[in-house]
Amino acid sequence: MRLPDEPEAVTEDWEPPVLQATASTGEGVDDLAESLDLDKHFAHLEVSGELTRRRQKNLLGRALAVLARKSQRDARRIWEAMLDEAREALLDREASPYEVAARLYERLAERRQERPASAQV
């Protein structure tokens, strides 16, 4: 016997129903709304392991976004500190944009090595 809030048995091969609906005319929208069973969908995600995979992917994505923001902020600080040097090297054709970027990257790497281990993951 199933409790009222307990989703029906879910198998890993569960597939959502496919229904036709047209938002502009409203045709099929009521049928679509009636077919939604969020408890069953959530249970499927848990049983199949997809919920865990999605949560892990989201967490990793957030960590990557934080890394990107911090790296961009550090790169901008270094860029601002070496702007005059970079401008001069570029305008005098002493260095290409790629060489200037390589210098920036080297300084960024040096700065990361100078940080205490507690500031790193």
N, C-alpha and C positions, 0 to 999 in steps of 0.2 A: 504494500500500500504506500502511495506517495503522499507526502505532506503537501499542503496547499502551496507553500513557497518553494518547494523542492522541484527543480527542473526535471523533466523526463529524462530517461536514460539517453545518454549522448554517445555516439560513436565517432571515431575519428573521420569517417567518410561522410559526415553530415555536410550537406550543401544547402545554402540559402535558397529559398524559392525564387524562381525567375518569373517576374510578372511585367506586363507592359503597362506603362503609365505615361501620360502626357501632361506635363505641368501646365502648359498654356491653355489646355481645354479642360483640365481636371479629370479627364477620362482615365479610369483605373487607379486614381489616387486613393480613393476610399478602400479599395481592395488591397492596395499596397500597405496602407496604414494598419488594416486589420491583420495582415499576415506577419507583421513585426512581432517577434518573440525574443525580446532582449535577454531574458533569462536563459533561453535555450542557446542563443548565440554566445553569451558569456560562458556558459557551461562548456560549450564546444571548444571555445578558445582555451579554457583551462585544461580540459581533457587531452586535447591535441598537443599541448605544449606551446601553442602559438602565443598565448598570453605572456608566458615567460620570455619567449623569444622577442616579442614586441617591446616588452619592458626593458630587456637588456639592450636592445637596439636603441631605444630612446635614451637610456642612461649614457651609453657610449657616445651617442650623438651630442648630448649635452656637454659631456666632457670635452669632446672635440671642439665644440663651439667656444667653450671657455678658453681652451688652449689657443684657438685662433684669435680671439679677442686680446688675450694677454700678449701673444706674439706680435700682433699688429701694433699694440700700444708700445711695446718695447722697441719695435722697429721704427716707429714714428719718432720716439725720443732720440734714438741714435741718429736717425735721418736729420732731425732738426739740429743736433749737435754737429753734424758733419756737412750741413747744407752748403756753407760757403766753400769748403774744400771740394765738394762734389760739383758745385756749379762751375768753379774755376777749372777743374779737370775736364769737365764736359765741354765748356765753351772754348777752352784752349786746345781741344781735341787730344788731350793727353791720355784720356781714358774713354772707353765706350760706355754706354748705359749699362751693359752687361758687367763690365769691370767694376763700375761704381756699385752696382747691386751686389757683386761678389764681396766687395770691401764691407758693405753694410752687413751682409750675412756673416762675415768673419767677426765683425765687432759684436754682433748679436750673440754669436756662439761664445765669444770670450766673456761677454757679460753673464751669460748663463753659467759658465764654469766658475765665475767669481762668487756667485750666490751661495749662501750656506745650504747644506743638505736639507735643512728643515724647510726651506722655501721651495724645494723641489718635491715632486711626488715620488 
